[in-house]
Amino acid sequence: MKITELFQNREFVVSAEVGPPKGIHIDGMVEEAKKYLTGVHFVNVTDNQSSVMRLGSLATCKVLKDAGLNPIFQLTCRDRNRIALQSDLLSAAMLGIDNILCLTGDHTKLGDHPQAKPVFDLDSVSLLYAASMLETGKDLGGNELVGEPPKFAKGAVVSPCSDSVDAQLVKMERKVKAGAEFFQTQAVFEPEKFIKFMEAAKQFGKPVQVGIIIPKSAGMCKFMNNNVAGVHIPDELIAELQADKEKTSDARKALQDFVSSLQTKKENDRKNHDDYIEKKLKQLEDRKMRRNARKGKPQDDGQEQATEQFRGGALKVGEKVRIKDNGMAGEVIRVSNKAVTVAIGNITSKMPLDRVERISSNEYKAAVRENIKPRAAQDDSGLRERRLAFSPELDVRGERVSDALDIVVHYIDDAIMLNIGSVRIIHGKGTGALRDELQKYLRTIPGVTSVHDEQVQFGGSGVTIVTLG
């Protein structure tokens, strides 16, 4: 579908821009484009934007087109001479990519290869003319093309908020004469200037898409002012963003204080509850002892029954337990009908329910104090061998969620015990259910400091990075 067809139908056309990755792993970018850009009509694909070497625009356009999106092939004159530019235009047409945006391009000194030699055999105007010539069946050298010539929807760029509006109008007129059928503007932050420019640009009768960028910070604005040609963000807007940042910082601090107060209250409430339960149990025991003393009977086992009920009742996440066979105390972080997962310091362990018994917070604290004893460092050759044999990458693709969780539990236990800094868990993308369950569980494990997706070029949402410490 050509963008000019929508303009001819007087539709309000919306396009978005994506930048190819610096590498060949493009799945993450495609998935994000399908997720977030399905509501737009077209997707601009930049061509080594800002003179930074990346995956090619044409190859990326083909992948996006195969994924069901409508790409606009951006083509700059910086890196190719007229032979290569015309060849790429023919290649795009052969692949069914007929929306193009012709640009001159930033100088190589602005990018990550400042020593590279720029070409600039053509500029944006002569590139538009070259595309128009190809549509007539001839190349710039006047040579005939074989077969039916290509047909493009040819676009160009204009900067309506430039210091010299007259110069921009002159360039716009030259581009229209060279074959431009629509225009896209650089980012506009001064609507008054844009309105004034459009009043003058009406004479050309070409549709114009206004460029919109939402600045994230004052620093981003300053960077764009210094490095992006044709973009100017007023000082008043930068000052406003800076003030909003300070307000946001204050609000974030207030929120953190509020969360801390809630956590403190929760801990105090739990401690008071445990103290109350222990006090009541003690009162019951004393009352039975006094009753039995008055009756002249030895103490019955009623208190023992009450204690057994407390120890053996149904467990809940967050309660404290003791492992029966070794006396170690921990906290319940996961419980099912048959098993319980207990966090003991930085180690988590899954075991049958009948191996643990509930204890109060005071008993837990006493057990922790008892177990914290300084020990001399030991040179454990077996531990060193396990650390050397340990793989920092785990692949659970194809596993059911329950099986994958069990595998990950033991894997993370080993990683923490062996003092591994971080690990990669490969689970694939699929529906995202396995990823969500694994990340949700990993965030509950003591000793896990962060859980996040891998970088897009290394697997994106199909791989989870777990940092331990």
MODA-V386027 format. One record per backbone hydrogen bond with DSSP energy under -0.5 kcal/mol. CO is the residue of the C=O (numbers start at 1). NH is the residue of the N-H. If there is no record, write none. Layout:
CO/NH
CO/NH
This chain:
2/5
2/6
3/7
4/8
5/9
6/11
7/10
11/13
14/41
14/42
16/44
18/20
18/46
21/23
21/55
24/26
26/30
27/31
28/32
29/33
30/34
31/35
32/36
33/37
37/40
42/16
43/72
44/18
44/46
45/74
46/48
48/51
49/52
51/53
51/112
51/113
56/60
57/61
58/62
59/63
60/64
61/65
62/66
63/67
64/69
65/68
69/71
70/43
71/73
72/45
72/74
73/101
75/103
77/120
77/121
78/119
80/121
81/85
82/86
83/87
84/88
85/89
86/90
87/91
88/92
89/93
90/94
91/95
92/97
93/96
96/98
98/100
98/153
99/73
100/155
101/75
103/77
104/77
104/78
107/110
108/111
113/116
116/118
123/127
124/128
125/129
126/130
127/131
128/132
129/133
130/134
131/135
132/136
133/136
133/138
134/137
137/145
139/142
143/139
152/154
153/100
154/181
154/182
155/102
156/184
158/160
158/186
159/162
163/165
164/168
165/169
166/170
167/171
168/172
169/173
170/174
171/175
172/176
173/177
174/178
175/179
175/180
176/179
181/207
182/156
183/209
184/158
186/211
187/189
190/193
190/194
191/195
192/196
193/197
194/198
195/199
196/200
197/201
198/202
200/203
201/204
202/205
207/183
208/210
209/185
211/188
213/215
217/221
218/222
219/223
220/224
221/225
222/226
223/227
224/228
227/229
228/231
232/234
234/238
235/239
236/240
237/241
238/242
239/243
240/244
241/245
242/246
243/247
244/248
245/249
246/250
247/251
248/252
249/253
250/254
251/255
252/256
253/257
254/258
255/259
256/260
257/261
258/262
259/263
260/264
261/265
262/266
263/267
264/268
265/269
266/270
267/271
268/272
269/273
270/274
271/275
272/276
273/277
274/278
275/279
276/280
277/281
278/282
279/283
280/284
281/285
282/286
283/287
284/288
285/289
286/290
287/291
288/292
289/293
290/294
291/295
292/296
292/297
301/305
302/306
303/307
304/308
305/309
306/310
307/311
308/312
309/313
311/358
316/319
319/332
320/359
321/330
322/324
322/357
323/326
323/327
328/323
330/321
331/343
332/318
334/341
338/353
339/336
340/342
340/351
341/333
341/334
342/344
342/349
343/331
343/345
344/347
347/344
349/342
351/340
352/355
353/356
355/324
357/322
359/320
360/364
361/365
362/366
363/367
364/368
365/369
366/370
367/371
368/372
371/373
378/380
379/381
380/384
381/385
382/386
383/387
384/388
385/389
386/390
392/424
394/396
394/426
396/399
400/404
401/405
402/406
403/407
404/408
405/409
406/410
407/411
408/412
409/413
410/414
411/415
412/416
413/417
414/418
415/420
416/419
421/468
423/466
424/394
424/426
425/427
425/464
426/396
429/432
432/436
433/437
434/438
435/439
436/440
437/441
438/442
439/443
441/444
442/445
445/448
447/449
447/469
450/467
452/465
455/458
455/460
456/459
459/462
460/454
460/463
462/427
462/428
463/454
464/425
464/466
465/452
465/467
466/423
467/449
467/450
